[in-house]
Amino acid sequence: MRRSLADKIEQYLKVLIERSEENQIEIQRSELAETFCCVPSQVTYVIGTRFTEQEGYLTESRRGGNGFVRIRQFEINLYTDLERNLKKLIILIDELREQKLISKQEDYLLKHLANNIFKELPLEDQSSCLIRFRYALAKFFDYPES
């Protein structure tokens, strides 16, 4: 079976992440594009669609001459209420972005808040707050609750 270029780039990046001690890599789009004989936007596409928070990855990028993309893998355990509720909230935020109800900056802000604002609370309270956060966000945008 023949794999697509996107599949090859994804697999390459996942191997690099697995081999790193911190489950994190920092790459330059242009160098990776040269490696795979493609344009940097193809690399951006792969990172944006295959290295998402839902898949257990956090990405950070900076464009320009010394620009980079940092990809960090984190452990997702879907069997805990907290992680399940965080995932549902992130999915809602992604859906709001896809429907163009929120901007890219609002997407990043909401995800940052979702991942950090309740960290000091006990786990059961964090889960409850995430549920209320998701409900309030859906209600604000009159978006159907899933």
N, C-alpha and C positions, 0 to 999 in steps of 0.2 A: 504494500500500500504506500502510495506517495503522500508525503506530508507537505503541507503548505509552508510558505516562508514564515508566516506568523507562528505556526506550530514549532518550527525550528528555532526561531528566536525565543519563544516562550520556554522551550525545553532547555536551551542554552543558559538562559537567565536563572532558571530553577536549579540547574546543576551548580552554577556559581554560588547561589544562595546557600544551597545544602553544604557546599565545601567551606563556606566562610564560618569562622568561629562565632560571630555575633548574629548569624542568620540575617545578614545585611550586606548589600553590595552598593557600590557607588560607581556609576559608569558615565561615559559621555556618549550621547546619542550619535554624534557624528562618527565616532570610532566604531561603535557597534554597527552602524549603517555600512561603513566600509567593510567590516568583517563579513557581512551578509550581502554585500553588493546591492544595497537598496537605498532608498532615500530616508533621511531621519524621521520623516512623518510616519513611515511604516513602523519604525521602532516606537514612536509615540503612541500609535494605534495599539500595538501589542501591549504596551505597559498600561495604557488607559482601560483596555477591555479585559485583560487577563490577570492583572495584578491589582485587584480591587480589595476593599476592606471585607467584602462578603467572602472573598476567597482566602482571607487571612493575610493580606499584605497592606502595608502603608507605604505610600510613595510620596516623595518630595522632589521637586525639580527646580532648577534655576537655569534660565536661558542665558545665552550670550557666549562670549569668548571662552570663559572658564566655567561654562554651564555644566551641570551634571544632573543625573537622575539617581536618587537614592531609593532603593527598594528594601524594605524590612519585612520579614515574615514574622507573624506572631501566632501564637497557639489559639485556635478556636476550639472550644469544647461546647458543642451545641446542646449538650445535655443539662447544662445549668440554666436556670431561669435568667440570670443576669445576662449571660452571653446570648441567649436566644432573644431576649428583649432588645438588646443592643443591636443585634442583627436585623430585627424587624424595623427598628427605627432608622437604621442606615439604608435599608431597602426603600422605606418611605421617602427619605431624603433624595435618594437616587431617582425615584419615580417623579418627585416634584421637579427635579432638575430636567429630566427627560421631557416632561410636559411643559417646560419653560415657565413654570410658576415661580421658580427661584433662580437667581443668577449663580454663576460659578463661585463667586465670593461668598454668597449666602450658603451655598452647598458646603464649602470648606468650613465656614464658621459653625454651622449647625453640627457638622461631623466632629469638629474640635470640641464643641460643648458636650456633645453626646459622649465622647470618649474621656472627658476630663472633669466635668463639673461636679460629678457625684462621687468622685474617688475617695473622699474622706468619710463618706457614710458607710455604715455596715452594709454588707452585700445584699441582704434582703431589702433594705431601704433603697439601695441603688436600683435594684430591679423595679421596685414600685415607682420610683421617680422616672425611670425610662419609659414605663408604660404610660404614665401621665403626660410625659413630654410628647410621646408619639400621638396620643389622643388629642392633646391640645394643638399640635401642629396640623393634624388631619382636619380637625374642626375649624381651625383658622382658615385653611384653604378650601373648606367644604369638599374635602377629598374622602372618598370611601375608605373606611377602615378595613384593613385586611387581616 
